[in-house]
């Protein structure tokens, strides 16, 4: 289908204006990739809000969740609660998806990311802080979804960044300033540390749970790690500054954003080779895949847009943008989470 631009509608949250041009993108004529059953929650770090988007129509349903510089966002499996990491505060916000009621949960300074366990009972929040050196924050806060209170902290490396659970929920993986920490969720403690001097940031776990993918912006590569042994099986060149990574549901392709080249690499997980490079908006820092695998959403921080890619053809089909006309709000979409509609 032809590429089209959709605007972030004005919500109740205050947002700074901007005049950056919307990025050019290659139109795709491969047919619709609409995911009729899903809504997306998009954390707009520069817009001080979280927007809810209908993934089938690329229409903005609401922009009323207020948050201070939100980066991470996650939704419980039943879709009932949205968790937002406020990187400008000391809290994670628990939002009732039906009523919009917000409950702040104090976790520590400047949380960057959140993840909900597969059983929906816990939320892990990375307490990143402003100092990533020795003596800086080094914890993952554990939140009970039943009470929306912190039940404990798990000590990891300094400056924890991204967090993801294994599909069976027995492990959680955390990128930090110096490596990847593996947590036993049953024991609530670290059981393995994988040193990584390349400044690991982005993190994804394969649908089988057997492989961990980690981006290293400083080193310019993507690590492929065995979940069973913690061994680094391969290092793949992934642009000048690979930042975020996501894997499609069949496990066949990993999508990696490269901030320096304003592009996304589609990497075959079987051959570990780049099969396509897709040009997107400026400074892509987030990537997520719809649960049915029909769309890849890329958060373009500097452009303030979401670029939607059809993974069947690796072409851009839609740009969801902020502001009016070709102007953007510089909303900084840094986190994307999907949930079943209705």
Secondary structure, 3 states (H helix, E strand, C coil): CCCEEEEECCCCCCCCCCCCECCCCCCCCCCCCCCCCEEEEEEECCCCEEEEEECCCCEEEEEEEECCCEEEEEECCCCCEEEEEECCCCEEEEEECCCCCEEEEECCCCEEEEEECCCCCEEEEEECCCCCCCCCCCEEEEEECCCCEEEEEEECCCCCCCEEECCCCCEEEEECCCEEEEEECCCCEEEEEEECCCCEEEEEECCCCCEEEEEECCCCEEEEEECCCCCEEEEEECCCCEEEEEECCCCCEEEEEECCCCEEEEEECCCCCEEEEEECCCCEEEEEECCCCCCEEEEECCCCEEEEEECCCCEEEEEEEECCCCECCCCCEEEEEEEECC
